[in-house]
């Protein structure tokens, strides 16, 4: 059985991309629209989430050290994709290398990650729910990718209640190398 409360580490999607993704979420999935606009580094794929009782002090130390070694970078999102056999639709980054580097650094950080059944795939979720019908699927897949790019500068730690989707930011640090 899955824990209901878990900790995720994410890169915050900045303005103006944030508003463009939020508008798409608002149009297609009220459930996903309630969550922060972000790209998960650890918690959903690759590295699973951390237990909710993990020491915030130890997480903050790792996050601050990681951010001190990584530069802010530009993010541009591609067109809508769907994870096969699911109702999860997402926007992938054009360049996944900065995400892969940060994900790998977290993997060797010593933090207590749960296992994940999925390989790491950096993505910004647009819709998460039951599979769509053919017409709705087609419409969503033809949605325009956000036209803007933005500078990713912060890494955040969120605690998520999977049942209620209540999401609380516990800590935030700035990429500053």
C-alpha positions in Angstrom: 0.0 0.0 0.0 1.2 3.5 -0.9 2.0 6.0 1.9 -0.5 8.8 1.7 1.9 11.6 2.7 5.3 11.8 0.9 8.0 14.3 0.1 9.0 15.3 -3.5 11.9 17.4 -4.8 11.0 19.6 -7.7 12.3 22.4 -10.0 9.8 25.2 -10.0 8.6 26.2 -13.5 8.9 30.0 -13.6 6.8 32.8 -15.2 5.7 33.1 -18.0 5.8 29.3 -18.6 4.0 28.7 -15.3 1.0 30.7 -16.3 0.8 29.0 -19.7 0.9 25.5 -18.2 -1.6 26.6 -15.5 -4.0 27.8 -18.2 -3.8 24.4 -20.0 -4.3 22.6 -16.7 -7.3 24.7 -15.8 -8.8 23.9 -19.2 -8.3 20.1 -19.0 -8.0 18.9 -15.5 -9.1 20.7 -12.3 -7.4 17.9 -10.2 -3.9 18.7 -11.7 -4.6 22.4 -11.7 -4.5 22.4 -7.9 -0.8 21.3 -7.8 2.3 23.5 -8.2 3.6 23.9 -11.7 6.9 22.1 -11.5 9.2 19.4 -12.9 9.8 16.6 -10.4 13.4 15.6 -9.8 12.6 12.9 -7.2 9.3 11.4 -6.1 7.5 10.1 -9.1 9.9 8.4 -11.5 13.5 7.3 -11.1 13.8 8.0 -7.5 10.6 7.5 -5.5 9.3 9.8 -2.9 10.8 10.2 0.6 8.9 9.3 3.7 7.0 12.3 5.1 8.9 12.0 8.4 12.3 12.5 6.8 14.3 15.2 8.7 13.8 18.6 7.0 17.2 19.6 8.2 18.9 16.8 6.4 16.9 17.4 3.2 17.7 21.2 3.4 21.5 20.4 3.7 21.5 18.2 0.6 19.3 20.7 -1.4 21.5 23.7 -0.5 24.7 21.8 -1.4 23.1 20.6 -4.6 22.0 24.1 -5.5 25.4 25.6 -4.8 26.9 23.3 -7.5 24.3 23.9 -10.2 23.7 26.9 -12.4 20.2 28.3 -13.2 19.2 27.3 -16.7 16.7 28.0 -19.4 13.7 25.8 -19.8 11.5 25.4 -22.9 8.7 22.9 -23.0 7.7 20.7 -25.9 4.3 19.6 -27.1 1.9 17.4 -25.1 2.8 13.7 -24.7 1.1 10.9 -22.8 2.6 8.1 -20.8 1.5 5.0 -22.6 -1.6 3.2 -21.2 -2.3 6.0 -18.7 -4.4 9.2 -18.4 -1.2 11.2 -17.6 -0.4 13.9 -20.1 2.7 16.0 -19.8 5.0 18.6 -21.4 8.6 17.4 -21.7 11.6 19.8 -21.5 13.4 20.3 -24.8 16.7 19.7 -23.1 16.6 17.1 -20.4 20.3 17.2 -19.4 20.0 19.6 -16.5 17.2 17.5 -15.0 19.2 14.3 -15.5 22.3 15.8 -13.8 20.3 17.0 -10.8 18.3 13.7 -10.5 21.6 11.7 -10.5 23.1 14.0 -7.9 20.1 13.3 -5.7 20.4 9.6 -6.3 23.8 9.5 -4.6 22.9 12.1 -1.9 22.2 9.6 0.8 18.6 10.8 1.3 16.1 7.9 1.9 14.3 7.5 -1.5 11.5 4.9 -1.9 11.7 2.8 -5.1 9.8 3.8 -8.2 8.5 1.4 -10.9 9.3 4.0 -13.6 12.6 5.2 -15.1 13.3 8.9 -14.7 11.4 11.0 -17.3 11.5 14.8 -16.6 8.1 16.2 -17.3 5.6 18.9 -16.3 2.2 17.2 -15.7 -0.8 18.7 -17.5 -3.4 16.1 -16.7 -3.5 13.2 -14.3 -6.6 11.0 -14.2 -8.4 8.1 -15.8 -7.7 7.5 -19.5 -9.5 9.9 -21.8 -11.9 9.0 -24.7 -10.6 9.2 -28.2 -12.0 12.7 -28.9 -10.7 14.2 -25.7 -7.3 12.5 -26.2 -7.0 13.9 -29.7 -7.8 17.4 -28.6 -5.3 17.4 -25.8 -2.6 16.0 -28.0 -3.1 18.8 -30.4 -2.8 21.5 -27.7 -0.1 24.0 -28.5 3.2 23.8 -26.5 3.9 26.9 -24.4 5.7 29.5 -26.7 7.9 31.0 -24.0 11.0 29.9 -22.3 12.0 30.8 -18.7 15.0 30.6 -16.4 14.8 27.8 -13.8 16.3 29.2 -10.6 14.8 27.3 -7.7 14.5 23.8 -6.2 11.6 23.1 -3.8 10.7 20.4 -1.3 7.0 19.6 -1.2 5.0 17.3 1.1 2.1 15.9 -0.8 -1.0 14.1 0.6 -1.8 11.7 -2.2 -5.4 11.3 -1.1 -6.4 14.9 -0.8 -3.7 16.4 -3.1 -2.9 18.9 -0.4 0.6 20.1 -1.2 2.8 22.1 1.2 6.1 23.7 0.3 8.5 22.8 3.1 11.7 24.4 1.8 13.1 26.2 -1.2 16.6 26.9 -2.4 18.2 28.8 -5.3 20.4 27.4 -8.0 23.5 29.6 -7.5 26.7 28.1 -8.9 
